[in-house]
Amino acid sequence: MNDTTLEYKGYTSLIQYSKDDGCFIGKVIGIEDQIIFDAPSLDEIRKVFEADVDSYVRYCRKKGREPNKPVSEVLVPVSSALYARIAQKAEYDGVPVHTLMETALQKFVAQHA
């Protein structure tokens, strides 16, 4: 199975299958806090993802702080599928989405100036 994404209340998760663990593992991307979850099936992973997002929001509010808002404002509108790929690449590179996008735009402008 290829990596896939799920969306819920503005949050996007990257879903991967772990052969070693025999389950699906998900991670919310595009926020500074970490939300990582797993489930034995695709049917269950969506339920767990949604429950964990709801739990995260409740936890933050209980602690008196706003939950991280998913990064969704960009200089150029992009499809949610492209944004998910950008966020995945940023996660892999260990940089914030806005840093990855700014670097890419700087390279584009330099090549086309």
C-alpha positions as CSV (number, residue, x, y, z in Angstrom):
1,M,0.0,0.0,0.0
2,N,1.2,3.5,-0.8
3,D,1.2,6.2,1.8
4,T,-2.1,7.9,2.1
5,T,-3.6,10.9,3.9
6,L,-6.7,11.5,5.9
7,E,-8.3,14.8,6.8
8,Y,-10.4,15.8,9.8
9,K,-11.3,19.2,11.2
10,G,-8.5,20.8,9.2
11,Y,-5.9,18.3,10.4
12,T,-4.1,16.1,7.9
13,S,-2.5,12.8,8.8
14,L,0.0,10.7,6.9
15,I,-0.9,7.0,7.1
16,Q,1.7,4.2,6.4
17,Y,1.6,0.5,6.8
18,S,4.2,-1.1,9.1
19,K,5.0,-4.7,8.0
20,D,7.1,-5.1,11.1
21,D,4.2,-4.2,13.5
22,G,1.4,-5.5,11.3
23,C,-0.6,-2.3,11.6
24,F,-1.3,1.1,10.1
25,I,0.6,4.0,11.7
26,G,-0.6,7.6,11.4
27,K,1.0,10.9,12.2
28,V,-0.7,14.3,12.0
29,I,1.4,16.6,9.8
30,G,1.6,20.3,9.6
31,I,1.6,21.1,13.3
32,E,4.3,21.5,15.9
33,D,2.8,19.1,18.5
34,Q,3.0,15.4,17.7
35,I,0.0,13.2,17.3
36,I,0.9,9.7,16.4
37,F,-1.5,6.8,16.4
38,D,-2.0,3.2,15.1
39,A,-4.7,0.7,14.3
40,P,-4.9,-2.8,12.9
41,S,-7.0,-1.8,9.8
42,L,-7.8,1.1,7.6
43,D,-11.4,1.2,8.9
44,E,-10.1,1.6,12.4
45,I,-7.3,4.1,11.6
46,R,-9.8,6.7,10.6
47,K,-11.7,6.3,13.8
48,V,-8.5,6.5,15.9
49,F,-7.3,9.5,14.0
50,E,-10.5,11.4,14.5
51,A,-10.7,10.4,18.2
52,D,-7.1,11.5,18.8
53,V,-7.6,14.9,17.1
54,D,-10.7,15.5,19.3
55,S,-8.7,14.3,22.4
56,Y,-5.8,16.6,21.5
57,V,-8.1,19.7,21.1
58,R,-9.8,18.9,24.5
59,Y,-6.5,18.4,26.2
60,C,-5.0,21.7,25.0
61,R,-8.1,23.6,26.0
62,K,-8.1,21.9,29.4
63,K,-4.5,23.0,29.9
64,G,-5.5,26.6,28.9
65,R,-3.8,26.8,25.6
66,E,-4.9,26.8,22.0
67,P,-4.2,23.7,20.0
68,N,-1.8,24.1,17.1
69,K,-3.6,25.2,14.1
70,P,-2.8,23.2,10.9
71,V,-0.6,25.2,8.6
72,S,-2.9,25.9,5.6
73,E,-2.1,29.5,4.6
74,V,0.4,29.6,1.8
75,L,1.5,32.2,-0.7
76,V,0.0,30.2,-3.5
77,P,-3.2,28.2,-3.3
78,V,-2.4,24.5,-3.7
79,S,-4.6,21.4,-3.7
80,S,-4.9,19.4,-0.5
81,A,-3.2,16.5,-2.2
82,L,-0.2,18.6,-3.1
83,Y,-0.1,20.2,0.4
84,A,-0.1,16.7,1.9
85,R,3.0,15.8,-0.2
86,I,4.7,19.1,0.7
87,A,4.0,18.5,4.4
88,Q,5.3,14.9,4.1
89,K,8.5,16.2,2.5
90,A,9.0,18.8,5.2
91,E,8.4,16.2,7.9
92,Y,11.0,14.0,6.2
93,D,13.5,16.9,6.0
94,G,12.8,17.9,9.6
95,V,11.8,21.5,8.7
96,P,8.5,23.4,9.0
97,V,6.3,23.5,5.9
98,H,6.7,27.2,5.5
99,T,10.5,26.8,5.4
100,L,10.4,24.1,2.8
101,M,8.0,26.2,0.6
102,E,10.1,29.4,1.0
103,T,13.2,27.5,0.0
104,A,11.5,26.0,-3.0
105,L,10.1,29.3,-4.1
106,Q,13.5,31.0,-3.7
107,K,15.1,28.3,-6.0
108,F,12.3,28.7,-8.5
109,V,12.7,32.5,-8.7
110,A,16.5,32.2,-8.9
111,Q,16.3,29.7,-11.8
112,H,13.8,31.8,-13.6
113,A,15.1,35.3,-13.0
